Amino acid sequence: MKGSAIPPYNSNHNLDIARIMHRAQLSVNMPYNYTRTIRLADTDAAGIVFFANYLALCHEAYEAALAAAGIPLQDFIVTGDVLVPISRSTAEYKRPLHCGDLVSIKVSPTKISENSFAIDFEINRITPPVKIAAIIRTEHVSTSRSKRERVPLSPKLAAWVSAG
């Protein structure tokens, strides 16, 4: 593993996760809530949010939650060998959202295994009347870019998931 960006698994891994989780709990409240206004670009010709854009809204909230926990998105894209792609997504659309609606997106991560986790999103329209607009779930798998196989979640990401 010399020169590899992935540290070898060791017995201190869980201690590292516990330390980082403690710091994460102090720096970000979970579940994380992200607030945003629906823009014209989010909507379709019928004037409601296009179904695929619900996933884009959730991903935006996921990125904000990671940033609030001190996990830079660049860690996944530019540096390191670990990727965390979405392996599954589900969506239940409850009510339409329109341009100008103010929404709150609750981000709640949960561990599935040592190398995967899920995020449950609840999108609420907070422009009166307040209503649940959608319930989304994404499942993610920690993968080595170079080996193309599953690897354990990084300590920072595992701590974030555990804090959820």
C-alpha positions in Angstrom: 0.0 0.0 0.0 3.0 2.3 -0.1 2.1 5.5 -1.9 -1.6 4.7 -1.8 -4.0 7.5 -0.8 -6.0 5.0 1.3 -4.6 4.3 4.7 -4.6 0.6 5.6 -7.4 -0.4 8.0 -6.2 -0.6 11.6 -7.7 -1.1 15.0 -7.4 2.6 15.7 -9.9 3.3 12.9 -12.9 3.2 15.2 -11.1 5.5 17.7 -10.5 8.0 14.9 -14.1 7.9 13.9 -15.2 8.5 17.6 -12.9 11.5 17.9 -14.0 13.0 14.6 -17.7 12.2 15.4 -17.3 14.1 18.7 -15.9 17.1 16.8 -18.7 16.8 14.1 -21.4 16.8 16.8 -20.0 20.0 18.2 -19.8 21.7 14.8 -23.0 20.7 13.0 -26.5 19.9 14.3 -28.0 16.8 12.8 -30.3 16.3 11.1 -29.0 19.2 9.0 -31.5 21.6 7.6 -30.9 23.5 4.4 -33.2 26.3 3.3 -33.5 27.6 -0.3 -35.9 29.3 -2.6 -37.2 27.5 -5.7 -35.9 29.2 -8.8 -37.5 29.4 -12.3 -34.7 27.2 -13.6 -35.9 24.4 -11.2 -39.3 24.3 -12.8 -40.7 22.8 -16.0 -43.1 24.1 -18.6 -46.0 23.4 -16.2 -44.5 25.8 -13.7 -43.7 23.1 -11.1 -40.3 21.7 -10.0 -39.2 19.1 -12.6 -39.1 15.6 -10.9 -35.3 15.1 -11.5 -34.6 18.5 -9.9 -35.8 17.2 -6.6 -32.7 15.0 -6.6 -30.6 18.1 -7.5 -32.1 20.0 -4.6 -31.2 17.1 -2.3 -27.7 16.9 -3.6 -27.2 20.6 -3.0 -28.4 20.1 0.6 -26.0 17.2 1.0 -23.1 19.3 -0.2 -24.1 22.1 2.2 -24.3 19.5 5.1 -20.8 18.2 4.3 -19.4 21.7 4.2 -21.0 22.6 7.5 -19.4 19.5 9.0 -16.0 20.6 7.7 -15.8 18.0 4.9 -14.8 19.8 1.7 -16.4 18.5 -1.5 -12.9 18.6 -3.1 -12.0 15.6 -0.9 -14.3 13.6 -3.2 -13.6 15.1 -6.5 -10.0 16.4 -6.7 -7.9 14.8 -4.0 -7.7 11.2 -2.8 -8.7 7.9 -4.2 -12.1 7.5 -2.6 -15.4 8.2 -4.5 -18.8 8.0 -2.9 -21.3 7.6 -5.8 -25.0 7.2 -5.4 -25.9 3.5 -6.0 -29.7 3.9 -5.5 -32.3 6.6 -5.2 -36.0 6.7 -4.4 -38.4 9.5 -4.4 -42.0 10.0 -3.2 -43.5 13.2 -4.5 -46.2 14.5 -2.2 -47.0 18.0 -3.5 -45.8 20.2 -6.3 -43.3 23.1 -5.6 -43.4 26.3 -7.6 -41.1 29.1 -8.4 -40.7 31.4 -5.4 -41.6 28.7 -2.8 -39.3 28.7 0.2 -38.2 25.1 1.1 -36.4 23.4 4.0 -34.5 20.2 3.2 -33.8 18.0 6.2 -30.7 15.8 5.6 -30.5 12.7 7.8 -27.6 10.2 7.0 -27.6 6.7 8.3 -25.0 3.9 8.1 -25.8 0.8 6.0 -22.4 -0.9 6.3 -18.7 -0.1 6.8 -18.6 1.1 3.2 -22.1 2.4 2.5 -24.7 4.8 3.9 -28.0 6.3 3.1 -29.3 9.9 3.3 -33.0 10.5 3.9 -34.2 13.9 2.7 -37.5 15.5 3.6 -38.3 18.5 1.5 -40.8 20.8 3.2 -42.5 23.8 1.6 -42.2 26.4 4.3 -44.1 29.1 2.3 -47.6 28.9 3.8 -49.3 26.5 3.9 -46.4 24.5 5.3 -46.5 21.0 3.8 -44.2 18.0 3.1 -43.4 18.2 -0.7 -41.2 15.1 -1.1 -39.4 12.3 0.6 -36.1 11.3 -1.1 -33.5 8.6 -0.2 -30.1 8.2 -1.7 -27.7 5.3 -1.0 -24.0 5.8 -1.4 -21.1 3.4 -1.7 -17.5 4.3 -0.7 -15.3 3.1 -3.6 -11.6 3.2 -4.5 -11.1 5.1 -7.8 -7.9 3.2 -8.6 -9.0 -0.3 -7.4 -12.7 0.0 -8.5 -13.8 -1.8 -5.4 -15.6 -0.9 -2.1 -13.5 0.6 0.7 -14.5 1.7 4.2 -15.9 5.2 4.6 -13.2 7.7 5.5 -13.1 8.6 9.2 -14.5 12.1 8.6 -17.4 10.8 6.5 -18.1 7.9 8.9 -18.2 10.4 11.7 -20.7 12.6 9.7 -22.9 9.6 9.0 -22.8 8.5 12.7 -23.7 12.0 13.8 -26.9 11.8 11.7 
